[in-house]
Amino acid sequence: MKKIQFLKPLINFLLIGFLILSVSRFILFFLFKTRVIETQDYGYIFPIGFRMDAIVLCYLLFLPLALIALVPDRFLQKIQRFFNIYFILFLTFILFMEMSTLDFIKEYDTRPNKLFIDYLIYPQEVVGTLIKSYLFSILVTVLVLTGFIYVLTKYRKQLFEVQLMDYKTKLKIFPLVAFFVFFGARSSLTSKRPINASDAIFSTDHLTNSLGLNSFYTVAFALYSMKNEKNAEKMYGKMDHTEAISRVKKYMDVKPEEYTNKDVPLLHIQKPETTLEKPYNVVIILEESLGAEYVGSLGGLPLTPEFDKLTSEGTLFTDLYSTGTRSVRGIEAVVTGFLPSPSESVVKLNNAQSNFYTIASLLKQKGYDTSFIYGGKANFDNMGSFFNGNGFDKIIDEDDYDSDKSAFHGTWGWSDEDVMAKANNYYKTLGNKPFVSLVFSSSNHEPFEYPEGRIKPYDKQFNTVNNAMKYADYSIGQFFKLAKKEAYYKNTIFLVIADHNTRTYGKHLVPINKFHIPALLIGPNVPKGEKYNKLCSQIDIQPTLLSKIGIPVETPMVGRNLFQLPNSTEGRAIMQFSDINAFRVGNEVVILQPNKQPLQFHVEHDTVFTPKKLNPDLAKDALAHVVTAFYLYNDQKYKLK
């Protein structure tokens, strides 16, 4: 035993780390037991969890092991403080991540991931939300971490002090210990690649799979994976770009002669249903988190009386699915029509900051005024930069409101009714000039703040998602009341559409029911009181809208004009859920996961998934859409010319 005394701090670090991660996993298991035990062989989360915990802890042991074994004793004592800081810092961070996990799961149905990292970039909005919604959790976490650091610091000598011993003896023992640490970190000697998060997938329930991981690992893996996020081929598989484009074109309902530029392979002409001398204006109201489950006219909760009344004035898309779970993904789909992928939304990617197709860049060429109107800071999620570089000439955000004339200011900026009033006032100043405008709401975002006295609350508690949804709906109603009094109203196509749902969770790899969102098109030549009931995607809505404005346009969008889609053509939706992609045609869905073979399911009612034998051709179509997104972005071929 004396020969391995120098390993004592490493062993203690390992034991404390395993204790934290194992206790956390057991707690999470019992908290979500009702759901987890529905999965066959759910007990795998514990051996898988031990394996993934060992990977994290062994990686963290590489540096201290090398220093302890290879640095001569006369120098070791001088760097003892480094070992204390190193071990205490990483154990504290491991504990912090586990304590953050429960609230993150409640919100996003999985362990902390890249979204956890993304939100750290915007401290003003995020800190305000955390304080107002998770104050108790924050206080408990601070108290526990403070106590934990105090105990480790007090007993640091007993736990982490390096024992001196004969240098030659250490060198003899080091290779054996290094082998075990290397094996623990790699977790395999036969596989060509180290074990990773994909190896923890043993069920079709995303949450259950994530319990077999740990939150330090999932965040670290998200950071590591960012180097591959622009290359879907490394995640899902390779395909020749020519084949990928050809397969995507099968779903576009565009005639061969309508493609106009070989260098921009999807650029094509879209003819209007009716040609007008003066084209119509376009107003897109992008509603934060308005899932179908909150919309009365879609069978959801009775929270949208104003929206429901408006359905008699336009066409409601009843079986529409968002492309993702974040606002920037919704903006990507609605404003650019771009395909979803495991990469970050193009709103935040380098190659898309200029000369990237948007509805604003398209209509700006036609003489339209172009604007983005928001109640918060336009720099959030890089929106301001993206819009400014891609055709939006006028950006109105938080600093452009008069506080004396506005109704309410919250964590995410000015209230929806303030945003709607601002939009209406701006449109009135444009006279006869045609305009396209994106209006982005934020009131129905946690912590769900809104002014009193506007609605009859649905819930007794004031700041709830249901009440915020009802207030957002109230603001939609207020906008249309104002707009109908103005001259521009009769010459405008209005689109009210959600960016995504609220909490996206469920026991399937991709909870399709949580991607179900509303869209309502209102305006001249738009069928009134109609419902479009076929399956469709967020990326289909802009081409459908453009068919009504009265002028021919040339776009690279993959989406389809739903009003002209043949009845014989099956509906299609594409959904990106973290690093999992779902490609749905009719009731068949192909699931793509990183470094895994595709899976296919027959879907009923969005919630009943029956495993099916994989259709290779459909799987190739699914892959083609992701590969095409990578190719178009990477080679900068998603543009107007």
C-alpha positions as CSV (number, residue, x, y, z in Angstrom):
1,M,0.0,0.0,0.0
2,K,2.9,2.3,0.7
3,K,3.9,2.1,-2.9
4,I,0.7,3.7,-4.1
5,Q,0.5,6.4,-1.4
6,F,1.4,9.0,-3.9
7,L,-1.9,8.1,-5.7
8,K,-4.0,9.0,-2.7
9,P,-5.2,12.5,-3.9
10,L,-6.1,10.9,-7.3
11,I,-8.1,8.1,-5.6
12,N,-9.9,10.6,-3.4
13,F,-10.8,12.8,-6.3
14,L,-12.1,9.7,-8.1
15,L,-14.2,8.5,-5.2
16,I,-15.7,12.0,-4.4
17,G,-16.5,12.4,-8.1
18,F,-18.2,9.0,-8.4
19,L,-20.2,9.8,-5.2
20,I,-21.5,13.1,-6.5
21,L,-22.5,11.7,-9.9
22,S,-24.0,8.5,-8.7
23,V,-26.1,10.2,-6.0
24,S,-27.3,12.7,-8.5
25,R,-28.3,10.0,-11.0
26,F,-30.2,8.1,-8.3
27,I,-32.1,11.3,-7.3
28,L,-33.0,12.1,-10.9
29,F,-34.1,8.5,-11.5
30,F,-36.5,8.6,-8.6
31,L,-37.8,12.0,-9.6
32,F,-38.6,10.8,-13.1
33,K,-39.2,7.2,-12.2
34,T,-42.7,7.0,-13.5
35,R,-41.5,7.9,-17.0
36,V,-38.2,6.1,-16.9
37,I,-39.5,2.7,-16.0
38,E,-41.7,2.7,-19.1
39,T,-38.5,2.1,-21.0
40,Q,-37.5,-1.6,-21.3
41,D,-34.1,-2.3,-19.7
42,Y,-34.2,1.1,-18.0
43,G,-31.7,-0.2,-15.5
44,Y,-29.0,0.3,-18.1
45,I,-28.8,4.0,-17.1
46,F,-26.7,2.9,-14.0
47,P,-23.9,0.8,-15.7
48,I,-23.8,3.2,-18.6
49,G,-23.7,6.1,-16.1
50,F,-20.8,4.5,-14.2
51,R,-19.0,4.1,-17.5
52,M,-19.6,7.7,-18.6
53,D,-18.7,9.1,-15.1
54,A,-15.4,7.1,-15.3
55,I,-14.7,8.7,-18.7
56,V,-15.1,12.2,-17.3
57,L,-13.1,11.6,-14.1
58,C,-10.3,9.8,-15.8
59,Y,-9.9,12.5,-18.4
60,L,-9.5,15.0,-15.5
61,L,-6.9,12.7,-13.9
62,F,-4.5,12.9,-16.8
63,L,-2.8,16.1,-15.8
64,P,-2.4,15.6,-12.1
65,L,-1.3,12.0,-12.6
66,A,1.5,13.1,-15.0
67,L,2.6,15.8,-12.6
68,I,2.6,13.6,-9.5
69,A,4.4,10.7,-11.2
70,L,6.9,12.6,-13.4
71,V,7.8,15.7,-11.5
72,P,10.7,15.2,-8.9
73,D,9.7,15.4,-5.3
74,R,11.7,18.6,-4.6
75,F,9.3,20.5,-7.1
76,L,6.1,18.7,-6.1
77,Q,5.8,20.4,-2.8
78,K,6.1,23.8,-4.5
79,I,3.0,23.0,-6.6
80,Q,0.8,21.4,-3.9
81,R,-1.4,24.5,-4.0
82,F,-2.1,23.8,-7.7
83,F,-3.4,20.3,-6.9
84,N,-5.7,21.7,-4.2
85,I,-7.1,24.3,-6.5
86,Y,-7.4,21.8,-9.4
87,F,-9.3,19.1,-7.5
88,I,-11.5,21.4,-5.6
89,L,-12.4,23.5,-8.7
90,F,-13.4,20.5,-10.9
91,L,-15.3,18.7,-8.1
92,T,-17.2,21.9,-7.4
93,F,-18.0,22.3,-11.1
94,I,-19.2,18.7,-11.4
95,L,-21.5,19.3,-8.4
96,F,-22.7,22.6,-9.8
97,M,-23.6,21.0,-13.1
98,E,-25.5,18.2,-11.4
99,M,-27.4,20.8,-9.2
100,S,-28.3,22.7,-12.4
101,T,-29.6,19.6,-14.1
102,L,-33.1,19.2,-12.5
103,D,-34.3,22.7,-13.5
104,F,-32.8,22.3,-17.0
105,I,-34.6,18.9,-17.5
106,K,-37.8,20.5,-16.4
107,E,-37.4,23.1,-19.0
108,Y,-35.8,21.2,-21.9
109,D,-36.4,17.5,-21.1
110,T,-32.7,16.6,-21.2
111,R,-29.4,17.3,-19.4
112,P,-27.6,20.6,-20.0
113,N,-26.2,20.8,-23.5
114,K,-25.2,23.4,-26.0
115,L,-28.2,25.5,-25.1
116,F,-26.7,25.8,-21.6
117,I,-23.6,27.4,-23.2
118,D,-25.5,29.6,-25.6
119,Y,-27.5,31.3,-22.9
120,L,-24.3,32.3,-21.0
121,I,-23.6,34.8,-23.9
122,Y,-26.6,36.9,-22.9
123,P,-26.3,37.5,-19.1
124,Q,-28.7,40.4,-18.9
125,E,-31.7,38.4,-20.1
126,V,-30.7,35.1,-18.6
127,V,-29.8,36.4,-15.2
128,G,-33.1,38.2,-15.0
129,T,-35.0,35.1,-15.9
130,L,-33.1,32.9,-13.5
131,I,-33.6,35.3,-10.6
132,K,-37.4,35.6,-11.2
133,S,-38.1,32.0,-12.0
134,Y,-35.4,30.0,-10.2
135,L,-34.5,32.0,-7.1
136,F,-35.0,29.2,-4.7
137,S,-32.9,26.8,-6.7
138,I,-30.1,29.4,-7.0
139,L,-30.1,30.0,-3.2
140,V,-30.0,26.3,-2.5
141,T,-27.2,25.8,-5.0
142,V,-25.1,28.6,-3.6
143,L,-25.5,27.3,-0.1
144,V,-24.6,23.7,-1.0
145,L,-21.6,24.8,-3.1
146,T,-20.4,27.1,-0.4
147,G,-20.5,24.3,2.2
148,F,-18.9,21.9,-0.2
149,I,-16.0,24.2,-1.0
150,Y,-15.6,24.9,2.7
151,V,-15.4,21.2,3.6
152,L,-12.9,20.4,0.8
153,T,-10.8,23.3,1.7
154,K,-10.7,22.4,5.4
155,Y,-9.7,18.8,4.7
156,R,-7.6,19.5,1.7
157,K,-4.4,18.2,3.4
158,Q,-6.0,14.8,4.2
159,L,-7.7,14.6,0.8
160,F,-5.3,16.0,-1.7
161,E,-1.8,16.4,-0.2
162,V,0.7,14.6,-2.4
163,Q,2.8,12.0,-0.6
164,L,6.5,12.0,-1.4
165,M,8.2,8.7,-2.4
166,D,11.1,7.3,-4.3
167,Y,11.2,8.8,-7.8
168,K,12.3,5.5,-9.5
169,T,9.5,3.6,-7.8
170,K,7.0,6.1,-9.1
171,L,8.3,5.8,-12.6
172,K,7.9,2.0,-12.5
173,I,4.3,2.2,-11.3
174,F,3.3,5.1,-13.6
175,P,2.9,3.1,-16.8
176,L,0.4,0.7,-15.2
177,V,-1.6,3.5,-13.6
178,A,-1.5,5.5,-16.8
179,F,-2.9,2.5,-18.7
180,F,-5.9,2.2,-16.3
181,V,-6.6,5.9,-16.5
182,F,-6.3,5.9,-20.3
183,F,-8.6,2.8,-20.4
184,G,-11.1,4.6,-18.1
185,A,-11.1,7.7,-20.3
186,R,-11.4,5.9,-23.6
187,S,-13.6,3.1,-22.1
188,S,-12.6,0.7,-24.9
189,L,-9.4,-0.9,-26.3
190,T,-11.0,-2.5,-29.3
191,S,-13.1,0.3,-30.8
192,K,-11.5,2.6,-33.4
193,R,-12.9,5.6,-31.6
194,P,-13.4,6.5,-28.0
195,I,-16.8,5.9,-26.4
196,N,-19.0,9.0,-26.7
197,A,-22.6,10.2,-26.0
198,S,-24.0,8.0,-28.9
199,D,-23.0,4.9,-27.0
200,A,-25.3,5.9,-24.1
201,I,-28.3,5.6,-26.4
202,F,-30.2,2.4,-25.6
203,S,-33.9,3.6,-25.8
204,T,-36.1,5.8,-27.8
205,D,-36.7,8.1,-24.8
206,H,-34.3,11.1,-25.0
207,L,-34.6,11.9,-21.3
208,T,-33.9,8.3,-20.2
209,N,-30.8,8.1,-22.4
210,S,-29.5,11.4,-21.0
211,L,-29.8,10.1,-17.4
212,G,-27.0,7.6,-18.4
213,L,-24.7,10.6,-18.9
214,N,-23.6,13.3,-16.5
215,S,-24.0,17.0,-17.0
216,F,-20.3,17.8,-16.9
217,Y,-19.9,15.4,-19.8
218,T,-22.9,16.7,-21.8
219,V,-21.7,20.3,-21.7
220,A,-18.1,19.4,-22.4
221,F,-19.2,17.2,-25.3
222,A,-21.4,20.0,-26.7
223,L,-18.3,22.3,-26.6
224,Y,-16.2,19.6,-28.3
225,S,-18.9,18.9,-30.9
226,M,-19.0,22.5,-32.0
227,K,-16.0,21.9,-34.2
228,N,-18.2,19.4,-36.2
229,E,-21.4,21.4,-36.1
230,K,-21.0,22.8,-39.6
231,N,-20.3,19.4,-41.1
232,A,-23.4,17.1,-40.9
233,E,-21.5,14.5,-42.9
234,K,-19.3,13.7,-39.9
235,M,-22.4,13.2,-37.8
236,Y,-24.9,11.4,-40.0
237,G,-23.0,10.1,-43.0
238,K,-21.7,11.2,-46.4
239,M,-23.5,11.7,-49.6
240,D,-22.4,13.2,-52.9
241,H,-23.6,16.8,-53.2
242,T,-25.1,16.2,-56.6
243,E,-27.1,13.3,-55.4
244,A,-28.2,15.2,-52.3
245,I,-29.4,18.2,-54.4
246,S,-31.2,15.8,-56.7
247,R,-33.0,14.1,-53.9
248,V,-34.0,17.5,-52.3
249,K,-35.4,18.7,-55.7
250,K,-37.8,15.7,-55.6
251,Y,-39.7,17.3,-52.8
252,M,-39.7,20.9,-54.1
253,D,-42.5,20.8,-56.7
254,V,-40.5,22.9,-59.1
255,K,-40.3,22.2,-62.8
256,P,-36.8,21.6,-64.3
257,E,-37.1,24.7,-66.6
258,E,-37.9,26.9,-63.6
259,Y,-34.4,26.5,-62.1
260,T,-32.3,29.5,-63.2
261,N,-28.7,29.3,-62.1
262,K,-26.4,26.2,-62.0
263,D,-24.1,27.9,-59.6
264,V,-27.0,28.4,-57.1
265,P,-28.5,24.9,-57.6
266,L,-31.9,25.5,-55.9
267,L,-32.5,29.0,-57.3
268,H,-35.8,29.0,-59.1
269,I,-38.7,31.1,-60.3
270,Q,-41.9,31.2,-58.4
271,K,-44.8,32.7,-60.2
272,P,-47.6,34.5,-58.4
273,E,-51.2,33.2,-58.4
274,T,-52.2,36.7,-59.7
275,T,-49.9,39.4,-61.1
276,L,-50.5,42.8,-59.7
277,E,-49.4,46.3,-60.7
278,K,-48.8,47.2,-57.1
279,P,-47.6,44.2,-55.0
280,Y,-48.9,43.6,-51.5
281,N,-47.1,44.4,-48.3
282,V,-45.9,41.6,-46.0
283,V,-46.1,41.6,-42.2
284,I,-44.8,38.5,-40.4
285,I,-45.7,38.3,-36.7
286,L,-43.4,35.7,-35.2
287,E,-44.9,34.6,-31.9
288,E,-42.6,33.4,-29.2
289,S,-43.2,29.8,-28.0
290,L,-46.8,29.6,-29.2
291,G,-47.2,25.9,-29.5
292,A,-50.4,24.3,-30.9
293,E,-51.3,23.0,-27.4
294,Y,-52.0,26.6,-26.4
295,V,-54.2,27.4,-29.4
296,G,-58.0,26.9,-29.0
297,S,-58.6,26.6,-32.7
298,L,-56.1,23.8,-32.9
299,G,-57.7,21.8,-30.1
300,G,-55.4,23.3,-27.4
301,L,-56.2,25.2,-24.3
302,P,-58.7,28.1,-24.6
303,L,-55.9,30.8,-24.4
304,T,-56.2,32.4,-27.9
305,P,-59.7,33.9,-28.4
306,E,-58.3,36.7,-30.6
307,F,-56.3,34.4,-32.8
308,D,-59.2,32.0,-33.0
309,K,-61.5,34.8,-34.2
310,L,-59.0,35.8,-36.8
311,T,-59.1,32.3,-38.4
312,S,-62.4,33.3,-40.0
313,E,-60.5,36.0,-41.9
314,G,-57.8,33.8,-43.4
315,T,-56.3,30.3,-43.9
316,L,-55.2,28.3,-40.8
317,F,-52.5,25.7,-41.2
318,T,-53.5,23.0,-38.8
319,D,-50.8,20.4,-39.3
320,L,-47.7,22.6,-39.3
321,Y,-44.4,21.7,-37.6
322,S,-41.5,23.9,-36.5
323,T,-38.0,23.0,-37.6
324,G,-36.5,23.3,-34.2
325,T,-36.8,24.3,-30.5
326,R,-35.1,27.8,-30.5
327,S,-36.2,31.2,-31.7
328,V,-33.2,31.5,-34.0
329,R,-34.2,28.2,-35.7
330,G,-37.7,29.6,-36.1
331,I,-36.3,32.8,-37.6
332,E,-34.1,30.7,-39.9
333,A,-37.2,28.8,-41.2
334,V,-39.6,31.7,-41.5
335,V,-37.3,34.4,-42.7
336,T,-34.9,32.5,-44.9
337,G,-36.7,29.2,-45.6
338,F,-33.4,27.4,-44.9
339,L,-33.3,23.7,-44.0
340,P,-32.7,22.7,-40.4
341,S,-29.5,20.9,-39.5
342,P,-27.4,19.9,-36.5
343,S,-25.4,23.0,-37.0
344,E,-26.3,26.3,-35.2
345,S,-29.0,28.4,-36.9
346,V,-27.6,30.4,-39.8
347,V,-28.6,33.5,-37.8
348,K,-25.5,32.9,-35.8
349,L,-23.1,31.4,-38.4
350,N,-20.3,33.3,-40.1
351,N,-21.0,32.6,-43.7
352,A,-24.6,33.7,-43.4
353,Q,-23.9,37.2,-42.1
354,S,-24.2,38.8,-45.6
355,N,-25.4,37.7,-49.0
356,F,-27.6,35.1,-47.5
357,Y,-31.2,34.8,-48.7
358,T,-34.0,36.3,-46.7
359,I,-37.4,37.6,-47.6
360,A,-36.1,41.1,-46.9
361,S,-33.2,40.8,-49.3
362,L,-35.6,39.4,-51.9
363,L,-38.2,42.2,-51.6
364,K,-35.7,45.0,-51.0
365,Q,-34.7,44.4,-54.7
366,K,-38.4,45.0,-55.6
367,G,-38.4,48.4,-53.9
368,Y,-39.8,47.3,-50.5
369,D,-39.1,49.0,-47.2
370,T,-37.6,46.3,-44.9
371,S,-37.8,46.3,-41.1
372,F,-37.4,44.2,-38.0
373,I,-39.3,45.2,-34.9
374,Y,-38.6,43.8,-31.5
375,G,-39.1,44.8,-27.9
376,G,-35.8,43.5,-26.6
377,K,-32.2,43.9,-27.6
378,A,-31.7,43.2,-31.3
379,N,-28.2,41.8,-30.5
380,F,-29.7,38.8,-28.7
381,D,-28.8,35.6,-30.5
382,N,-27.0,37.8,-33.1
383,M,-30.3,38.8,-34.7
384,G,-29.3,42.4,-35.3
385,S,-26.1,41.6,-37.1
386,F,-27.8,38.9,-39.3
387,F,-30.7,41.1,-40.2
388,N,-28.6,44.1,-40.9
389,G,-26.4,42.1,-43.3
390,N,-29.2,40.5,-45.1
391,G,-31.6,43.1,-46.3
392,F,-33.3,44.5,-43.2
393,D,-32.7,48.3,-43.4
394,K,-34.7,49.4,-40.4
395,I,-34.1,47.7,-37.0
396,I,-36.3,48.8,-34.1
397,D,-35.4,47.4,-30.7
398,E,-35.5,48.1,-27.0
399,D,-33.8,51.5,-27.1
400,D,-36.3,52.9,-29.7
401,Y,-39.3,53.0,-27.4
402,D,-40.6,55.9,-25.4
403,S,-40.9,54.7,-21.8
404,D,-43.5,57.4,-21.0
405,K,-45.8,56.1,-23.7
406,S,-45.3,52.4,-23.4
407,A,-47.2,49.9,-21.3
408,F,-44.7,47.6,-19.7
409,H,-41.1,46.7,-19.6
410,G,-39.9,43.3,-18.4
411,T,-36.8,41.1,-18.4
412,W,-37.0,40.5,-22.2
413,G,-37.8,44.1,-23.0
414,W,-41.0,45.9,-23.9
415,S,-44.3,44.1,-23.8
416,D,-46.0,42.6,-26.9
417,E,-48.7,45.3,-27.0
418,D,-45.9,48.0,-27.1
419,V,-44.2,46.1,-29.9
420,M,-47.5,45.8,-31.9
421,A,-48.3,49.5,-31.4
422,K,-44.7,50.4,-32.5
423,A,-45.1,48.3,-35.6
424,N,-48.5,49.9,-36.6
425,N,-47.1,53.4,-36.0
426,Y,-44.1,52.7,-38.2
427,Y,-46.2,51.3,-41.1
428,K,-48.3,54.4,-41.1
429,T,-45.2,56.5,-41.8
430,L,-44.4,54.6,-45.0
431,G,-47.2,56.0,-47.1
432,N,-47.7,54.2,-50.4
433,K,-44.3,52.5,-50.3
434,P,-44.5,48.7,-50.2
435,F,-43.0,47.1,-47.1
436,V,-42.0,43.8,-45.6
437,S,-41.6,43.6,-41.8
438,L,-40.8,41.0,-39.2
439,V,-42.4,41.6,-35.8
440,F,-41.0,39.4,-33.0
441,S,-42.9,39.0,-29.7
442,S,-41.3,38.1,-26.4
443,S,-43.9,38.4,-23.6
444,N,-44.7,34.7,-23.6
445,H,-41.1,33.9,-22.6
446,E,-40.1,32.8,-19.1
447,P,-40.4,34.5,-16.6
448,F,-43.8,35.3,-18.3
449,E,-44.1,39.0,-17.4
450,Y,-46.9,41.1,-18.7
451,P,-49.0,44.2,-17.6
452,E,-51.9,43.8,-15.3
453,G,-55.5,44.5,-16.3
454,R,-55.4,43.2,-19.9
455,I,-56.7,39.7,-19.6
456,K,-58.7,37.5,-17.3
457,P,-56.0,35.2,-16.0
458,Y,-56.3,31.5,-16.9
459,D,-54.3,30.5,-13.9
460,K,-54.6,31.8,-10.4
461,Q,-50.8,32.4,-10.2
462,F,-50.0,35.5,-12.2
463,N,-46.7,34.8,-14.0
464,T,-47.5,31.5,-15.7
465,V,-47.0,30.3,-19.3
466,N,-50.8,30.0,-19.8
467,N,-51.4,33.6,-18.7
468,A,-48.5,34.9,-20.8
469,M,-49.9,33.1,-23.8
470,K,-53.3,34.6,-23.3
471,Y,-51.7,38.1,-23.0
472,A,-49.7,37.5,-26.2
473,D,-52.9,36.6,-27.9
474,Y,-54.5,39.8,-26.5
475,S,-51.7,41.8,-28.1
476,I,-52.3,40.1,-31.5
477,G,-55.9,41.2,-31.3
478,Q,-54.9,44.7,-30.4
479,F,-52.6,44.9,-33.4
480,F,-55.3,43.9,-35.8
481,K,-57.7,46.3,-34.3
482,L,-55.2,49.1,-34.9
483,A,-54.2,47.9,-38.4
484,K,-57.7,47.6,-39.7
485,K,-58.1,51.3,-39.2
486,E,-55.2,52.1,-41.4
487,A,-54.9,52.4,-45.2
488,Y,-52.1,49.9,-45.5
489,Y,-54.3,47.1,-44.1
490,K,-56.2,46.2,-47.3
491,N,-52.9,46.0,-49.2
492,T,-51.1,43.7,-46.8
493,I,-50.6,39.9,-46.4
494,F,-50.3,39.1,-42.7
495,L,-48.7,36.0,-41.4
496,V,-49.0,35.0,-37.7
497,I,-46.8,32.1,-36.9
498,A,-44.9,30.6,-33.9
499,D,-41.1,30.3,-33.8
500,H,-41.4,27.0,-31.8
501,N,-43.3,25.5,-28.9
502,T,-42.4,26.0,-25.2
503,R,-40.9,23.0,-23.4
504,T,-40.0,20.4,-26.0
505,Y,-40.1,17.0,-24.2
506,G,-41.4,13.5,-24.6
507,K,-40.4,9.9,-24.3
508,H,-39.4,9.6,-28.0
509,L,-36.1,10.5,-29.6
510,V,-37.9,13.4,-31.3
511,P,-41.1,14.4,-29.5
512,I,-43.0,15.4,-32.7
513,N,-46.1,16.5,-30.9
514,K,-44.1,19.3,-29.3
515,F,-43.1,20.7,-32.7
516,H,-46.7,21.3,-33.7
517,I,-47.3,25.0,-34.1
518,P,-50.0,27.4,-35.6
519,A,-49.7,29.6,-38.7
520,L,-52.4,31.9,-40.0
521,L,-52.3,33.7,-43.3
522,I,-54.6,36.7,-43.7
523,G,-54.9,39.2,-46.6
524,P,-56.2,39.9,-50.1
525,N,-56.7,36.7,-52.2
526,V,-56.1,34.5,-49.2
527,P,-59.1,32.1,-48.7
528,K,-61.1,33.1,-45.7
529,G,-62.2,30.7,-43.0
530,E,-60.3,27.9,-44.7
531,K,-58.0,25.2,-43.1
532,Y,-55.0,23.6,-44.7
533,N,-55.0,20.2,-43.1
534,K,-52.1,18.4,-44.8
535,L,-48.8,17.9,-43.0
536,C,-46.4,20.8,-43.7
537,S,-43.2,22.5,-42.4
538,Q,-42.3,25.9,-41.3
539,I,-40.1,26.2,-44.4
540,D,-43.2,25.9,-46.6
541,I,-44.8,29.0,-45.2
542,Q,-42.7,31.7,-46.9
543,P,-43.1,30.2,-50.4
544,T,-46.8,29.9,-49.7
545,L,-47.0,33.6,-48.6
546,L,-45.0,34.8,-51.6
547,S,-47.4,33.3,-54.0
548,K,-50.0,35.8,-52.8
549,I,-48.1,39.1,-53.1
550,G,-48.7,39.6,-56.8
551,I,-45.2,39.5,-58.4
552,P,-42.9,36.7,-59.7
553,V,-39.9,36.0,-57.4
554,E,-36.7,34.1,-57.7
555,T,-35.6,32.2,-54.5
556,P,-33.4,29.3,-53.4
557,M,-36.0,28.1,-50.9
558,V,-36.7,24.3,-50.6
559,G,-40.2,24.9,-49.2
560,R,-43.3,24.4,-51.2
561,N,-46.2,26.6,-52.2
562,L,-48.9,24.7,-50.2
563,F,-51.8,26.3,-52.1
564,Q,-50.6,24.8,-55.4
565,L,-49.2,21.4,-54.0
566,P,-51.0,18.5,-55.8
567,N,-53.3,16.5,-53.6
568,S,-51.4,13.4,-54.4
569,T,-48.2,14.8,-52.9
570,E,-47.6,13.7,-49.3
571,G,-46.9,16.3,-46.7
572,R,-43.3,16.7,-45.4
573,A,-41.8,18.1,-42.2
574,I,-38.2,18.3,-41.0
575,M,-37.4,18.7,-37.3
576,Q,-34.1,19.2,-35.6
577,F,-34.0,18.2,-31.9
578,S,-30.6,19.0,-30.5
579,D,-28.3,16.6,-32.5
580,I,-31.1,14.4,-33.7
581,N,-32.9,15.0,-37.1
582,A,-36.4,13.8,-38.0
583,F,-37.5,13.6,-41.6
584,R,-41.2,12.9,-41.8
585,V,-43.2,12.2,-45.0
586,G,-46.8,11.4,-44.3
587,N,-46.9,9.2,-41.3
588,E,-43.4,7.7,-41.8
589,V,-40.5,9.3,-40.0
590,V,-36.7,8.6,-40.3
591,I,-34.6,9.5,-37.3
592,L,-30.9,10.4,-37.9
593,Q,-28.6,10.3,-34.9
594,P,-24.8,11.1,-34.7
595,N,-22.7,8.0,-35.5
596,K,-25.8,5.7,-35.5
597,Q,-27.7,3.9,-38.2
598,P,-31.0,5.6,-39.1
599,L,-34.3,4.4,-37.5
600,Q,-37.7,4.5,-39.0
601,F,-41.1,4.7,-37.3
602,H,-44.7,4.8,-38.3
603,V,-46.3,7.8,-36.4
604,E,-49.9,8.1,-35.4
605,H,-51.3,11.2,-33.6
606,D,-47.8,12.5,-33.3
607,T,-47.2,10.4,-30.1
608,V,-47.5,6.7,-31.1
609,F,-44.3,5.5,-32.7
610,T,-44.2,2.0,-34.2
611,P,-40.8,0.8,-35.3
612,K,-40.6,-0.1,-39.0
613,K,-38.1,-1.7,-41.3
614,L,-35.9,1.1,-42.7
615,N,-36.8,2.3,-46.2
616,P,-33.3,2.9,-47.6
617,D,-34.5,5.4,-50.1
618,L,-36.4,7.4,-47.6
619,A,-33.3,7.3,-45.3
620,K,-31.2,8.7,-48.2
621,D,-33.7,11.5,-48.7
622,A,-33.5,12.4,-45.0
623,L,-29.7,12.4,-45.2
624,A,-29.8,14.4,-48.4
625,H,-31.7,17.3,-46.8
626,V,-29.1,17.6,-44.0
627,V,-26.2,17.3,-46.4
628,T,-27.7,19.9,-48.7
629,A,-28.0,22.3,-45.9
630,F,-24.3,21.9,-45.1
631,Y,-23.3,22.2,-48.7
632,L,-25.4,25.3,-49.4
633,Y,-24.2,27.1,-46.3
634,N,-20.5,26.0,-46.5
635,D,-20.2,26.8,-50.3
636,Q,-22.3,30.0,-49.9
637,K,-24.9,28.9,-52.5
638,Y,-28.0,30.0,-50.6
639,K,-28.4,33.4,-52.2
640,L,-30.3,35.4,-54.8
641,K,-27.7,35.2,-57.6
